Amino acid sequence: MKKIYPSAAAALDGIVQDGQLLAVGGFGLCGIPEALIDALRDSAVKDLTVISNNAGVDGFGLGKLLETRQIRKMISSYVGENKEFERQFLAHELELEFTPQGTLAERLRAGGAGIPAFFTRTGVGTLVAEGKEVREFDGHDYVMERALVPDVALGKAWKADVSGNLIFRRTARNFNPAAIMAGRISVVEVEEIVPTGTFDPDAVHLPGIYVHRIVLNANPEKRIEKRTIRDSPRAGV
């Protein structure tokens, strides 16, 4: 089966449509499938529910889809760096299913593993547990969380071979393997594509059975998050 596509737009052609559930890999500014997000924006599909640890930042990543109002709902863990997200949420223009970070990762992993639901102590007694089944095990309450199985998953890896076997680079791995595994159709952008057999099997982070389409993005934008501090005035000065 041919997995290599000539462009991000071609890789999404015929598989994205209005109202879908999508998963998007990345964490902060790291490991963002930026070319695929741009192609998704240009496709003009709308009313999307998007699973992602965070909602990008203004003008980058999923922030672009928020600006074009293509996202109806976010299933996320951290949303504190996007002013447009904040504006839409506070104005009741955007739905949010807030999910603890570890729970979000496990919901995707469970989806990829074919596990429909699991129990966790995280969120018991909080808003996170509202409307969900709670069961006692060994003297502790656990809340049941449903797995996430997106219609389409967009991911980012460092290298792929022609068969779709993936290698991620350092922290850019983050949510990408779980998101890719969970997708009914998974599309991955990579910085390099090599012939099948190039990788040592022990070096493969995610096998190609989970990857349906690949697109080359050899020169991605690599943003860096920096901590900025302000000098405190010295006492008596």
Long-range contacts (C-beta under 8 A, 24 or more apart in sequence): 3-162, 3-163, 3-164, 3-208, 3-211, 3-212, 3-213, 3-214, 4-162, 4-193, 4-214, 4-215, 4-216, 5-213, 5-214, 5-215, 6-215, 7-39, 7-215, 8-35, 8-36, 8-38, 8-39, 8-189, 8-215, 8-217, 9-39, 9-42, 9-43, 10-215, 11-36, 11-39, 11-187, 11-189, 11-213, 11-214, 11-215, 12-36, 12-39, 12-40, 12-43, 12-152, 12-187, 15-152, 15-185, 15-187, 15-213, 16-40, 16-43, 16-45, 16-152, 17-45, 18-45, 18-46, 18-47, 18-48, 19-47, 19-48, 20-45, 20-48, 20-49, 20-150, 20-151, 20-152, 21-48, 21-49, 21-51, 21-148, 21-149, 21-150, 21-151, 22-48, 22-49, 22-50, 22-51, 22-150, 22-151, 22-152, 22-153, 22-154, 23-50, 23-51, 23-52, 23-108, 23-148, 23-150, 23-152, 23-153, 23-154, 23-179, 23-182, 23-183, 24-50, 24-51, 24-52, 24-62, 24-153, 24-154, 24-155, 24-179, 25-52, 25-153, 25-154, 25-155, 25-156, 25-174, 25-175, 25-176, 25-177, 25-179, 25-180, 26-52, 26-53, 26-54, 26-56, 26-61, 26-156, 26-174, 26-175, 26-176, 27-53, 27-54, 27-171, 27-174, 27-175, 28-54, 28-81, 28-225, 29-57, 29-60, 29-61, 29-223, 29-224, 29-225, 30-171, 30-172, 30-174, 31-156, 31-168, 31-171, 31-172, 31-173, 31-174, 31-175, 31-176, 32-56, 32-60, 32-61, 32-156, 33-154, 33-155, 33-156, 33-187, 33-188, 33-189, 34-60, 34-61, 34-156, 34-189, 34-217, 34-220, 34-221, 35-189, 35-215, 35-217, 35-220, 36-154, 36-156, 36-187, 36-189, 36-215, 37-61, 37-62, 37-64, 37-65, 37-154, 38-64, 40-65, 40-70, 40-154, 41-65, 41-68, 41-70, 44-70, 45-70, 46-70, 46-72, 47-72, 48-72, 48-73, 49-73, 49-74, 49-75, 50-74, 50-75, 51-75, 51-76, 51-104, 51-108, 51-148, 51-150, 51-179, 52-76, 52-175, 52-179, 53-77, 53-78, 53-101, 53-104, 53-174, 53-175, 54-78, 54-79, 54-80, 54-81, 54-82, 55-79, 55-82, 55-85, 56-82, 57-81, 57-82, 58-82, 58-83, 58-84, 60-221, 60-223, 66-94, 69-93, 73-97, 75-99, 75-104, 75-148, 76-104, 77-101, 77-104, 98-127, 98-128, 99-128, 100-128, 103-128, 103-145, 104-175, 105-175, 105-178, 106-145, 107-145, 107-146, 107-147, 107-148, 108-147, 108-148, 108-175, 108-178, 108-179, 108-181, 108-182, 109-178, 109-181, 109-182, 110-147, 110-148, 111-147, 111-148, 111-149, 111-150, 111-181, 111-182, 112-178, 112-180, 112-181, 112-182, 112-210, 113-181, 115-147, 116-146, 116-147, 117-144, 117-145, 117-146, 117-147, 118-144, 118-145, 118-147, 119-143, 119-144, 119-145, 120-145, 147-182, 148-182, 149-182, 149-183, 149-184, 150-179, 150-182, 150-183, 150-184, 151-183, 151-184, 151-185, 152-183, 152-184, 152-185, 152-186, 152-187, 153-179, 153-180, 153-182, 153-183, 153-185, 153-186, 153-187, 154-179, 154-186, 154-187, 154-188, 154-189, 155-179, 155-180, 155-186, 155-187, 155-188, 155-189, 156-188, 156-189, 156-190, 156-220, 157-188, 157-189, 157-190, 157-205, 157-206, 158-190, 158-191, 158-192, 159-190, 159-191, 159-192, 159-193, 159-194, 159-199, 160-188, 160-190, 160-192, 160-193, 160-194, 160-208, 160-211, 160-214, 161-193, 161-194, 161-195, 161-196, 161-197, 161-198, 161-199, 161-208, 162-193, 162-194, 162-195, 162-196, 163-196, 163-208, 164-188, 164-207, 164-208, 164-209, 164-210, 164-211, 164-212, 164-214, 165-196, 165-199, 165-204, 165-206, 165-207, 165-208, 165-211, 166-190, 166-204, 166-205, 166-206, 166-207, 166-208, 166-211, 167-199, 167-203, 167-204, 167-205, 168-205, 168-206, 173-205, 177-205, 177-206, 180-206, 180-210, 180-211, 181-206, 181-210, 183-210, 185-212, 185-213, 186-210, 186-211, 186-212, 186-213, 187-212, 187-213, 187-214, 187-215, 188-213, 188-214, 188-215, 189-214, 189-215, 189-216, 189-217, 189-220, 190-214, 190-215, 190-216, 190-217, 191-216, 191-217, 191-218, 191-219, 191-220, 192-216, 192-218
